[in-house]
Amino acid sequence: MKICNFSYKNPFIEQRRIGIITDDNQLIDPNLCWQLDYQREGFSNYEERANHKIPTSLSKLLKTSDDPIEDLTEAYALFLFFQKVGINELANGTPISFDLSTEKNIQFHCPIDKISTYRDFYAHEKHVKKGFEKRKEPIPEAWYEIPAYYKGATEGFIGPEETIPWPSYTNVLDYELEFAVVMGRDGKNIKAEEALDHIFGYTILNDISARDIQKKEMSIRLGPAKGKDFCSVLGPVIVTADEFEGKEPNLLMTAKINGEEWSRGYTGDSHYTWAQMIEHASKEEFIVAGDVLGSGTVGTGCGLELDRWIQEGDEIELHVEKIGSLKNKIGNKRGK
């Protein structure tokens, strides 16, 4: 399933909500599917019951459900039943699904409404090697010993089609083509052989970087902080882990700037597996449902590697096969 976070200009469902996007371009609201089911069964508190079954918040669903993928699959099955019998609305006229080929009032957001903790790894050797080459240094031996990561802010995340802010304090902005997982189950001291059972799904990450301020931060062996925390981009959807049959996918990744391809690589190019990264991150600490883990930049996946730099107004499209395309525009520098 492709899971999204959307809003709809309608007096009944104005807030952001979980959605399921089908292969035939239908957008299903799983919470409203349950509302309709309880309404047809004669319950007066159908909305309350539906919110208990599948809340409108993906973050809340992940934190309260024993099996969120199964719950969403059950809601999808309800939709197929209603479709078969020709019902698509609650009693007040609220639709439970939308045809995205014709519906113009849908807006998509970051696919998870609240991120518990954000960890971004540094797992692609080609990217790491290029960075150390620029500093005329070898890759540290420690990089081959542990899957290192940094923890970033969670409040700056935006979604597809939103404008990427250009902070007032930087003159050098960069994109980073990354793959990410959203965790669906809590765990501490997770073993690698069990790690994939904790993943809810996979998505695209654009880890936006202010390279000049990041360089200063890293020169004093701290950070990144202001070089990263103002914005990260996630989306456009989360593809649930069951779509990959319990295996780590190896998917083609590309980045286009104003329609021209700049970056190309594969998710499987990573030196470390997701299982290894999850095992390491969970040692003596909890990874919880709603956490987001980034893979780090794929080789060739940023302007720093290529000595090419994005500019104000540029259109960025990150594409990962089987996930989709994450499109954003670079805004003007703050304070101009």
Number of C-alpha atoms within 10 A of each C-alpha: 20 22 26 27 25 22 17 18 12 12 8 11 14 11 13 19 24 25 28 25 20 15 9 9 13 16 23 23 26 29 25 29 27 25 25 26 19 18 18 13 10 10 13 11 11 19 18 13 17 21 16 15 19 25 22 23 19 24 20 16 24 25 17 17 18 12 13 19 20 12 16 22 14 15 23 20 14 17 24 14 12 17 12 10 9 9 14 19 16 16 10 7 9 15 19 21 20 19 15 15 9 8 11 11 11 15 13 20 24 22 29 28 21 16 19 16 16 19 19 21 21 20 26 22 20 18 20 20 16 19 16 13 12 11 8 9 11 13 15 11 8 9 14 13 8 14 21 17 19 14 15 20 18 19 14 13 23 22 26 22 20 17 17 26 19 23 19 11 14 17 13 18 23 19 27 24 27 31 26 24 24 27 28 30 22 17 20 15 16 23 16 16 10 11 20 21 16 21 25 22 24 28 27 27 29 32 23 22 26 24 21 15 21 19 14 14 16 13 10 8 9 10 18 20 18 19 23 19 19 20 23 24 27 24 30 27 29 26 25 22 24 15 14 14 9 11 11 15 16 15 17 15 22 22 28 16 19 14 11 11 13 16 21 18 23 19 22 17 17 21 16 18 17 24 19 18 21 25 21 19 21 18 14 11 12 13 25 21 25 27 23 26 26 26 27 28 28 28 24 20 25 26 18 20 19 12 7 11 14 17 18 14 15 16 20 24 23 27 22 23 13 15 20 18 21 24 22 21 20 20 17 17 17 11 8 5
